[in-house]
Amino acid sequence: MSAELLAFGVIALALGIGVLVGARHLYPRLDIPEDAESSLQVLTAMIAGVLLLTGLGLVLIGLFT
């Protein structure tokens, strides 16, 4: 078990969840056109997905090493 990998994995998971929660509260307050908002949502989902998958991978690797 590698504590460093577990710590970085948990941090990445927390950041990914934080991005999703923050975006959910921020999007209704934005005053942008519909097409720009959908593009922003896709970009946010991609960033959060990368963070979540990276965090999950680090946690799994940290548990089995």
PDB file with SEQRES, HELIX, SHEET and CRYST1 records, atoms N, CA, C and O in Angstrom:
SEQRES   1 A   65  MET SER ALA GLU LEU LEU ALA PHE GLY VAL ILE ALA LEU          
SEQRES   2 A   65  ALA LEU GLY ILE GLY VAL LEU VAL GLY ALA ARG HIS LEU          
SEQRES   3 A   65  TYR PRO ARG LEU ASP ILE PRO GLU ASP ALA GLU SER SER          
SEQRES   4 A   65  LEU GLN VAL LEU THR ALA MET ILE ALA GLY VAL LEU LEU          
SEQRES   5 A   65  LEU THR GLY LEU GLY LEU VAL LEU ILE GLY LEU PHE THR          
HELIX    1 AA1 ALA A    3  LEU A   26  1                                  24    
HELIX    2 AA2 TYR A   27  ARG A   29  5                                   3    
HELIX    3 AA3 GLU A   34  PHE A   64  1                                  31    
CRYST1    1.000    1.000    1.000  90.00  90.00  90.00 P 1           1          
ATOM      1  N   MET A   1       0.850  -1.170   0.000  1.00  0.00           N  
ATOM      2  CA  MET A   1       0.000   0.000   0.000  1.00  0.00           C  
ATOM      3  C   MET A   1       0.899   1.237   0.000  1.00  0.00           C  
ATOM      4  O   MET A   1       1.806   1.365   0.823  1.00  0.00           O  
ATOM      5  N   SER A   2       0.633   2.127  -0.923  1.00  0.00           N  
ATOM      6  CA  SER A   2       1.410   3.345  -1.053  1.00  0.00           C  
ATOM      7  C   SER A   2       0.565   4.532  -0.602  1.00  0.00           C  
ATOM      8  O   SER A   2      -0.417   4.895  -1.249  1.00  0.00           O  
ATOM      9  N   ALA A   3       0.960   5.123   0.508  1.00  0.00           N  
ATOM     10  CA  ALA A   3       0.185   6.223   1.088  1.00  0.00           C  
ATOM     11  C   ALA A   3       0.190   7.450   0.196  1.00  0.00           C  
ATOM     12  O   ALA A   3      -0.801   8.180   0.143  1.00  0.00           O  
ATOM     13  N   GLU A   4       1.295   7.690  -0.509  1.00  0.00           N  
ATOM     14  CA  GLU A   4       1.368   8.869  -1.374  1.00  0.00           C  
ATOM     15  C   GLU A   4       0.387   8.763  -2.534  1.00  0.00           C  
ATOM     16  O   GLU A   4      -0.307   9.727  -2.858  1.00  0.00           O  
ATOM     17  N   LEU A   5       0.332   7.596  -3.154  1.00  0.00           N  
ATOM     18  CA  LEU A   5      -0.596   7.407  -4.264  1.00  0.00           C  
ATOM     19  C   LEU A   5      -2.047   7.516  -3.796  1.00  0.00           C  
ATOM     20  O   LEU A   5      -2.889   8.096  -4.481  1.00  0.00           O  
ATOM     21  N   LEU A   6      -2.326   6.951  -2.619  1.00  0.00           N  
ATOM     22  CA  LEU A   6      -3.675   7.058  -2.072  1.00  0.00           C  
ATOM     23  C   LEU A   6      -4.038   8.515  -1.794  1.00  0.00           C  
ATOM     24  O   LEU A   6      -5.157   8.943  -2.074  1.00  0.00           O  
ATOM     25  N   ALA A   7      -3.097   9.270  -1.246  1.00  0.00           N  
ATOM     26  CA  ALA A   7      -3.367  10.671  -0.930  1.00  0.00           C  
ATOM     27  C   ALA A   7      -3.620  11.476  -2.197  1.00  0.00           C  
ATOM     28  O   ALA A   7      -4.577  12.247  -2.264  1.00  0.00           O  
ATOM     29  N   PHE A   8      -2.770  11.301  -3.198  1.00  0.00           N  
ATOM     30  CA  PHE A   8      -2.963  12.031  -4.451  1.00  0.00           C  
ATOM     31  C   PHE A   8      -4.253  11.607  -5.147  1.00  0.00           C  
ATOM     32  O   PHE A   8      -4.928  12.428  -5.768  1.00  0.00           O  
ATOM     33  N   GLY A   9      -4.591  10.333  -5.042  1.00  0.00           N  
ATOM     34  CA  GLY A   9      -5.832   9.854  -5.632  1.00  0.00           C  
ATOM     35  C   GLY A   9      -7.056  10.450  -4.969  1.00  0.00           C  
ATOM     36  O   GLY A   9      -8.006  10.841  -5.647  1.00  0.00           O  
ATOM     37  N   VAL A  10      -7.040  10.524  -3.660  1.00  0.00           N  
ATOM     38  CA  VAL A  10      -8.162  11.114  -2.931  1.00  0.00           C  
ATOM     39  C   VAL A  10      -8.262  12.603  -3.236  1.00  0.00           C  
ATOM     40  O   VAL A  10      -9.366  13.132  -3.369  1.00  0.00           O  
ATOM     41  N   ILE A  11      -7.131  13.283  -3.347  1.00  0.00           N  
ATOM     42  CA  ILE A  11      -7.135  14.710  -3.689  1.00  0.00           C  
ATOM     43  C   ILE A  11      -7.715  14.912  -5.086  1.00  0.00           C  
ATOM     44  O   ILE A  11      -8.521  15.818  -5.295  1.00  0.00           O  
ATOM     45  N   ALA A  12      -7.313  14.078  -6.041  1.00  0.00           N  
ATOM     46  CA  ALA A  12      -7.839  14.200  -7.399  1.00  0.00           C  
ATOM     47  C   ALA A  12      -9.335  13.912  -7.441  1.00  0.00           C  
ATOM     48  O   ALA A  12     -10.073  14.587  -8.158  1.00  0.00           O  
ATOM     49  N   LEU A  13      -9.785  12.929  -6.689  1.00  0.00           N  
ATOM     50  CA  LEU A  13     -11.226  12.647  -6.619  1.00  0.00           C  
ATOM     51  C   LEU A  13     -11.990  13.824  -6.014  1.00  0.00           C  
ATOM     52  O   LEU A  13     -13.058  14.194  -6.501  1.00  0.00           O  
ATOM     53  N   ALA A  14     -11.443  14.401  -4.962  1.00  0.00           N  
ATOM     54  CA  ALA A  14     -12.096  15.541  -4.327  1.00  0.00           C  
ATOM     55  C   ALA A  14     -12.146  16.743  -5.268  1.00  0.00           C  
ATOM     56  O   ALA A  14     -13.150  17.455  -5.309  1.00  0.00           O  
ATOM     57  N   LEU A  15     -11.079  16.973  -6.020  1.00  0.00           N  
ATOM     58  CA  LEU A  15     -11.072  18.065  -6.989  1.00  0.00           C  
ATOM     59  C   LEU A  15     -12.103  17.837  -8.091  1.00  0.00           C  
ATOM     60  O   LEU A  15     -12.798  18.770  -8.493  1.00  0.00           O  
ATOM     61  N   GLY A  16     -12.202  16.617  -8.574  1.00  0.00           N  
ATOM     62  CA  GLY A  16     -13.181  16.308  -9.606  1.00  0.00           C  
ATOM     63  C   GLY A  16     -14.604  16.528  -9.136  1.00  0.00           C  
ATOM     64  O   GLY A  16     -15.427  17.096  -9.855  1.00  0.00           O  
ATOM     65  N   ILE A  17     -14.888  16.077  -7.935  1.00  0.00           N  
ATOM     66  CA  ILE A  17     -16.235  16.280  -7.374  1.00  0.00           C  
ATOM     67  C   ILE A  17     -16.472  17.767  -7.119  1.00  0.00           C  
ATOM     68  O   ILE A  17     -17.570  18.273  -7.350  1.00  0.00           O  
ATOM     69  N   GLY A  18     -15.443  18.462  -6.645  1.00  0.00           N  
ATOM     70  CA  GLY A  18     -15.566  19.895  -6.407  1.00  0.00           C  
ATOM     71  C   GLY A  18     -15.833  20.684  -7.675  1.00  0.00           C  
ATOM     72  O   GLY A  18     -16.605  21.643  -7.661  1.00  0.00           O  
ATOM     73  N   VAL A  19     -15.205  20.290  -8.767  1.00  0.00           N  
ATOM     74  CA  VAL A  19     -15.452  20.953 -10.048  1.00  0.00           C  
ATOM     75  C   VAL A  19     -16.898  20.756 -10.480  1.00  0.00           C  
ATOM     76  O   VAL A  19     -17.545  21.694 -10.945  1.00  0.00           O  
ATOM     77  N   LEU A  20     -17.400  19.546 -10.327  1.00  0.00           N  
ATOM     78  CA  LEU A  20     -18.791  19.282 -10.712  1.00  0.00           C  
ATOM     79  C   LEU A  20     -19.782  20.044  -9.843  1.00  0.00           C  
ATOM     80  O   LEU A  20     -20.746  20.611 -10.356  1.00  0.00           O  
ATOM     81  N   VAL A  21     -19.559  20.062  -8.556  1.00  0.00           N  
ATOM     82  CA  VAL A  21     -20.471  20.769  -7.650  1.00  0.00           C  
ATOM     83  C   VAL A  21     -20.392  22.272  -7.878  1.00  0.00           C  
ATOM     84  O   VAL A  21     -21.417  22.953  -7.921  1.00  0.00           O  
ATOM     85  N   GLY A  22     -19.177  22.790  -8.025  1.00  0.00           N  
ATOM     86  CA  GLY A  22     -19.015  24.220  -8.273  1.00  0.00           C  
ATOM     87  C   GLY A  22     -19.649  24.658  -9.581  1.00  0.00           C  
ATOM     88  O   GLY A  22     -20.264  25.721  -9.655  1.00  0.00           O  
ATOM     89  N   ALA A  23     -19.501  23.849 -10.599  1.00  0.00           N  
ATOM     90  CA  ALA A  23     -20.096  24.185 -11.896  1.00  0.00           C  
ATOM     91  C   ALA A  23     -21.620  24.159 -11.817  1.00  0.00           C  
ATOM     92  O   ALA A  23     -22.295  24.978 -12.442  1.00  0.00           O  
ATOM     93  N   ARG A  24     -22.150  23.227 -11.057  1.00  0.00           N  
ATOM     94  CA  ARG A  24     -23.604  23.143 -10.933  1.00  0.00           C  
ATOM     95  C   ARG A  24     -24.190  24.399 -10.285  1.00  0.00           C  
ATOM     96  O   ARG A  24     -25.292  24.825 -10.629  1.00  0.00           O  
ATOM     97  N   HIS A  25     -23.447  24.986  -9.349  1.00  0.00           N  
ATOM     98  CA  HIS A  25     -23.916  26.208  -8.706  1.00  0.00           C  
ATOM     99  C   HIS A  25     -23.614  27.453  -9.530  1.00  0.00           C  
ATOM    100  O   HIS A  25     -24.309  28.462  -9.405  1.00  0.00           O  
ATOM    101  N   LEU A  26     -22.589  27.395 -10.369  1.00  0.00           N  
ATOM    102  CA  LEU A  26     -22.170  28.565 -11.134  1.00  0.00           C  
ATOM    103  C   LEU A  26     -22.940  28.731 -12.438  1.00  0.00           C  
ATOM    104  O   LEU A  26     -23.235  29.859 -12.831  1.00  0.00           O  
ATOM    105  N   TYR A  27     -23.271  27.645 -13.112  1.00  0.00           N  
ATOM    106  CA  TYR A  27     -23.894  27.733 -14.435  1.00  0.00           C  
ATOM    107  C   TYR A  27     -25.196  28.526 -14.471  1.00  0.00           C  
ATOM    108  O   TYR A  27     -25.386  29.310 -15.400  1.00  0.00           O  
ATOM    109  N   PRO A  28     -26.105  28.362 -13.506  1.00  0.00           N  
ATOM    110  CA  PRO A  28     -27.350  29.151 -13.589  1.00  0.00           C  
ATOM    111  C   PRO A  28     -27.132  30.659 -13.470  1.00  0.00           C  
ATOM    112  O   PRO A  28     -27.964  31.441 -13.931  1.00  0.00           O  
ATOM    113  N   ARG A  29     -26.030  31.072 -12.863  1.00  0.00           N  
ATOM    114  CA  ARG A  29     -25.757  32.491 -12.674  1.00  0.00           C  
ATOM    115  C   ARG A  29     -25.083  33.135 -13.872  1.00  0.00           C  
ATOM    116  O   ARG A  29     -25.013  34.362 -13.956  1.00  0.00           O  
ATOM    117  N   LEU A  30     -24.591  32.334 -14.794  1.00  0.00           N  
ATOM    118  CA  LEU A  30     -23.906  32.888 -15.963  1.00  0.00           C  
ATOM    119  C   LEU A  30     -24.919  33.444 -16.947  1.00  0.00           C  
ATOM    120  O   LEU A  30     -26.008  32.898 -17.122  1.00  0.00           O  
ATOM    121  N   ASP A  31     -24.543  34.522 -17.575  1.00  0.00           N  
ATOM    122  CA  ASP A  31     -25.402  35.158 -18.570  1.00  0.00           C  
ATOM    123  C   ASP A  31     -24.755  35.016 -19.945  1.00  0.00           C  
ATOM    124  O   ASP A  31     -24.287  35.994 -20.528  1.00  0.00           O  
ATOM    125  N   ILE A  32     -24.736  33.793 -20.449  1.00  0.00           N  
ATOM    126  CA  ILE A  32     -24.092  33.523 -21.735  1.00  0.00           C  
ATOM    127  C   ILE A  32     -25.095  32.829 -22.655  1.00  0.00           C  
ATOM    128  O   ILE A  32     -26.088  32.269 -22.192  1.00  0.00           O  
ATOM    129  N   PRO A  33     -24.829  32.870 -23.952  1.00  0.00           N  
ATOM    130  CA  PRO A  33     -25.742  32.204 -24.897  1.00  0.00           C  
ATOM    131  C   PRO A  33     -25.804  30.692 -24.663  1.00  0.00           C  
ATOM    132  O   PRO A  33     -24.921  30.101 -24.040  1.00  0.00           O  
ATOM    133  N   GLU A  34     -26.861  30.097 -25.175  1.00  0.00           N  
ATOM    134  CA  GLU A  34     -27.118  28.664 -24.966  1.00  0.00           C  
ATOM    135  C   GLU A  34     -26.006  27.783 -25.532  1.00  0.00           C  
ATOM    136  O   GLU A  34     -25.600  26.818 -24.885  1.00  0.00           O  
ATOM    137  N   ASP A  35     -25.508  28.099 -26.725  1.00  0.00           N  
ATOM    138  CA  ASP A  35     -24.470  27.264 -27.331  1.00  0.00           C  
ATOM    139  C   ASP A  35     -23.152  27.380 -26.572  1.00  0.00           C  
ATOM    140  O   ASP A  35     -22.417  26.399 -26.457  1.00  0.00           O  
ATOM    141  N   ALA A  36     -22.849  28.563 -26.056  1.00  0.00           N  
ATOM    142  CA  ALA A  36     -21.632  28.716 -25.263  1.00  0.00           C  
ATOM    143  C   ALA A  36     -21.742  27.966 -23.943  1.00  0.00           C  
ATOM    144  O   ALA A  36     -20.761  27.403 -23.459  1.00  0.00           O  
ATOM    145  N   GLU A  37     -22.937  27.962 -23.364  1.00  0.00           N  
ATOM    146  CA  GLU A  37     -23.132  27.248 -22.112  1.00  0.00           C  
ATOM    147  C   GLU A  37     -22.993  25.739 -22.299  1.00  0.00           C  
ATOM    148  O   GLU A  37     -22.428  25.057 -21.444  1.00  0.00           O  
ATOM    149  N   SER A  38     -23.499  25.226 -23.397  1.00  0.00           N  
ATOM    150  CA  SER A  38     -23.367  23.786 -23.633  1.00  0.00           C  
ATOM    151  C   SER A  38     -21.906  23.411 -23.878  1.00  0.00           C  
ATOM    152  O   SER A  38     -21.460  22.353 -23.435  1.00  0.00           O  
ATOM    153  N   SER A  39     -21.166  24.256 -24.571  1.00  0.00           N  
ATOM    154  CA  SER A  39     -19.741  23.996 -24.778  1.00  0.00           C  
ATOM    155  C   SER A  39     -18.990  24.033 -23.449  1.00  0.00           C  
ATOM    156  O   SER A  39     -18.099  23.217 -23.212  1.00  0.00           O  
ATOM    157  N   LEU A  40     -19.346  24.966 -22.597  1.00  0.00           N  
ATOM    158  CA  LEU A  40     -18.721  25.070 -21.286  1.00  0.00           C  
ATOM    159  C   LEU A  40     -19.035  23.852 -20.426  1.00  0.00           C  
ATOM    160  O   LEU A  40     -18.182  23.385 -19.671  1.00  0.00           O  
ATOM    161  N   GLN A  41     -20.248  23.341 -20.538  1.00  0.00           N  
ATOM    162  CA  GLN A  41     -20.622  22.148 -19.780  1.00  0.00           C  
ATOM    163  C   GLN A  41     -19.839  20.928 -20.251  1.00  0.00           C  
ATOM    164  O   GLN A  41     -19.424  20.105 -19.436  1.00  0.00           O  
ATOM    165  N   VAL A  42     -19.636  20.807 -21.547  1.00  0.00           N  
ATOM    166  CA  VAL A  42     -18.857  19.684 -22.077  1.00  0.00           C  
ATOM    167  C   VAL A  42     -17.410  19.775 -21.613  1.00  0.00           C  
ATOM    168  O   VAL A  42     -16.818  18.769 -21.219  1.00  0.00           O  
ATOM    169  N   LEU A  43     -16.840  20.972 -21.658  1.00  0.00           N  
ATOM    170  CA  LEU A  43     -15.463  21.160 -21.216  1.00  0.00           C  
ATOM    171  C   LEU A  43     -15.325  20.833 -19.725  1.00  0.00           C  
ATOM    172  O   LEU A  43     -14.367  20.177 -19.316  1.00  0.00           O  
ATOM    173  N   THR A  44     -16.264  21.283 -18.935  1.00  0.00           N  
ATOM    174  CA  THR A  44     -16.230  21.001 -17.499  1.00  0.00           C  
ATOM    175  C   THR A  44     -16.367  19.505 -17.238  1.00  0.00           C  
ATOM    176  O   THR A  44     -15.678  18.959 -16.376  1.00  0.00           O  
ATOM    177  N   ALA A  45     -17.244  18.846 -17.969  1.00  0.00           N  
ATOM    178  CA  ALA A  45     -17.417  17.404 -17.800  1.00  0.00           C  
ATOM    179  C   ALA A  45     -16.145  16.643 -18.175  1.00  0.00           C  
ATOM    180  O   ALA A  45     -15.795  15.658 -17.526  1.00  0.00           O  
ATOM    181  N   MET A  46     -15.463  17.096 -19.209  1.00  0.00           N  
ATOM    182  CA  MET A  46     -14.209  16.442 -19.602  1.00  0.00           C  
ATOM    183  C   MET A  46     -13.132  16.629 -18.540  1.00  0.00           C  
ATOM    184  O   MET A  46     -12.416  15.683 -18.210  1.00  0.00           O  
ATOM    185  N   ILE A  47     -13.010  17.838 -18.004  1.00  0.00           N  
ATOM    186  CA  ILE A  47     -12.011  18.093 -16.962  1.00  0.00           C  
ATOM    187  C   ILE A  47     -12.325  17.277 -15.716  1.00  0.00           C  
ATOM    188  O   ILE A  47     -11.431  16.662 -15.135  1.00  0.00           O  
ATOM    189  N   ALA A  48     -13.576  17.266 -15.305  1.00  0.00           N  
ATOM    190  CA  ALA A  48     -13.970  16.504 -14.122  1.00  0.00           C  
ATOM    191  C   ALA A  48     -13.770  15.007 -14.357  1.00  0.00           C  
ATOM    192  O   ALA A  48     -13.344  14.286 -13.455  1.00  0.00           O  
ATOM    193  N   GLY A  49     -14.076  14.545 -15.561  1.00  0.00           N  
ATOM    194  CA  GLY A  49     -13.879  13.130 -15.871  1.00  0.00           C  
ATOM    195  C   GLY A  49     -12.427  12.711 -15.788  1.00  0.00           C  
ATOM    196  O   GLY A  49     -12.112  11.643 -15.262  1.00  0.00           O  
ATOM    197  N   VAL A  50     -11.549  13.543 -16.302  1.00  0.00           N  
ATOM    198  CA  VAL A  50     -10.118  13.242 -16.222  1.00  0.00           C  
ATOM    199  C   VAL A  50      -9.671  13.199 -14.769  1.00  0.00           C  
ATOM    200  O   VAL A  50      -8.938  12.293 -14.374  1.00  0.00           O  
ATOM    201  N   LEU A  51     -10.105  14.167 -13.971  1.00  0.00           N  
ATOM    202  CA  LEU A  51      -9.738  14.178 -12.551  1.00  0.00           C  
ATOM    203  C   LEU A  51     -10.280  12.958 -11.819  1.00  0.00           C  
ATOM    204  O   LEU A  51      -9.566  12.343 -11.027  1.00  0.00           O  
ATOM    205  N   LEU A  52     -11.527  12.605 -12.077  1.00  0.00           N  
ATOM    206  CA  LEU A  52     -12.121  11.456 -11.393  1.00  0.00           C  
ATOM    207  C   LEU A  52     -11.465  10.148 -11.793  1.00  0.00           C  
ATOM    208  O   LEU A  52     -11.179   9.309 -10.939  1.00  0.00           O  
ATOM    209  N   LEU A  53     -11.224   9.966 -13.076  1.00  0.00           N  
ATOM    210  CA  LEU A  53     -10.581   8.725 -13.526  1.00  0.00           C  
ATOM    211  C   LEU A  53      -9.136   8.633 -13.054  1.00  0.00           C  
ATOM    212  O   LEU A  53      -8.669   7.554 -12.691  1.00  0.00           O  
ATOM    213  N   THR A  54      -8.430   9.749 -13.055  1.00  0.00           N  
ATOM    214  CA  THR A  54      -7.055   9.759 -12.547  1.00  0.00           C  
ATOM    215  C   THR A  54      -7.040   9.433 -11.058  1.00  0.00           C  
ATOM    216  O   THR A  54      -6.225   8.636 -10.595  1.00  0.00           O  
ATOM    217  N   GLY A  55      -7.950  10.058 -10.316  1.00  0.00           N  
ATOM    218  CA  GLY A  55      -8.014   9.787  -8.882  1.00  0.00           C  
ATOM    219  C   GLY A  55      -8.351   8.343  -8.581  1.00  0.00           C  
ATOM    220  O   GLY A  55      -7.756   7.730  -7.694  1.00  0.00           O  
ATOM    221  N   LEU A  56      -9.305   7.800  -9.319  1.00  0.00           N  
ATOM    222  CA  LEU A  56      -9.669   6.400  -9.114  1.00  0.00           C  
ATOM    223  C   LEU A  56      -8.504   5.473  -9.448  1.00  0.00           C  
ATOM    224  O   LEU A  56      -8.238   4.512  -8.726  1.00  0.00           O  
ATOM    225  N   GLY A  57      -7.824   5.764 -10.529  1.00  0.00           N  
ATOM    226  CA  GLY A  57      -6.658   4.957 -10.900  1.00  0.00           C  
ATOM    227  C   GLY A  57      -5.557   5.019  -9.858  1.00  0.00           C  
ATOM    228  O   GLY A  57      -4.957   3.997  -9.521  1.00  0.00           O  
ATOM    229  N   LEU A  58      -5.287   6.217  -9.345  1.00  0.00           N  
ATOM    230  CA  LEU A  58      -4.251   6.346  -8.321  1.00  0.00           C  
ATOM    231  C   LEU A  58      -4.627   5.615  -7.044  1.00  0.00           C  
ATOM    232  O   LEU A  58      -3.775   4.987  -6.414  1.00  0.00           O  
ATOM    233  N   VAL A  59      -5.878   5.689  -6.659  1.00  0.00           N  
ATOM    234  CA  VAL A  59      -6.321   4.973  -5.460  1.00  0.00           C  
ATOM    235  C   VAL A  59      -6.176   3.468  -5.658  1.00  0.00           C  
ATOM    236  O   VAL A  59      -5.691   2.769  -4.768  1.00  0.00           O  
ATOM    237  N   LEU A  60      -6.589   2.973  -6.807  1.00  0.00           N  
ATOM    238  CA  LEU A  60      -6.457   1.521  -7.049  1.00  0.00           C  
ATOM    239  C   LEU A  60      -5.014   1.077  -7.096  1.00  0.00           C  
ATOM    240  O   LEU A  60      -4.666   0.039  -6.533  1.00  0.00           O  
ATOM    241  N   ILE A  61      -4.171   1.845  -7.756  1.00  0.00           N  
ATOM    242  CA  ILE A  61      -2.751   1.493  -7.798  1.00  0.00           C  
ATOM    243  C   ILE A  61      -2.138   1.583  -6.407  1.00  0.00           C  
ATOM    244  O   ILE A  61      -1.320   0.748  -6.023  1.00  0.00           O  
ATOM    245  N   GLY A  62      -2.547   2.616  -5.649  1.00  0.00           N  
ATOM    246  CA  GLY A  62      -2.027   2.757  -4.294  1.00  0.00           C  
ATOM    247  C   GLY A  62      -2.432   1.621  -3.367  1.00  0.00           C  
ATOM    248  O   GLY A  62      -1.676   1.249  -2.469  1.00  0.00           O  
ATOM    249  N   LEU A  63      -3.608   1.075  -3.577  1.00  0.00           N  
ATOM    250  CA  LEU A  63      -4.061  -0.032  -2.736  1.00  0.00           C  
ATOM    251  C   LEU A  63      -3.333  -1.333  -3.047  1.00  0.00           C  
ATOM    252  O   LEU A  63      -3.091  -2.139  -2.149  1.00  0.00           O  
ATOM    253  N   PHE A  64      -2.986  -1.541  -4.306  1.00  0.00           N  
ATOM    254  CA  PHE A  64      -2.421  -2.826  -4.699  1.00  0.00           C  
ATOM    255  C   PHE A  64      -0.901  -2.817  -4.851  1.00  0.00           C  
ATOM    256  O   PHE A  64      -0.326  -3.793  -5.333  1.00  0.00           O  
ATOM    257  N   THR A  65      -0.247  -1.735  -4.451  1.00  0.00           N  
ATOM    258  CA  THR A  65       1.223  -1.734  -4.507  1.00  0.00           C  
ATOM    259  C   THR A  65       1.803  -1.679  -3.133  1.00  0.00           C  
ATOM    260  O   THR A  65       3.024  -1.671  -2.978  1.00  0.00           O  
TER     261      THR A  65                                                      
END                                                                             
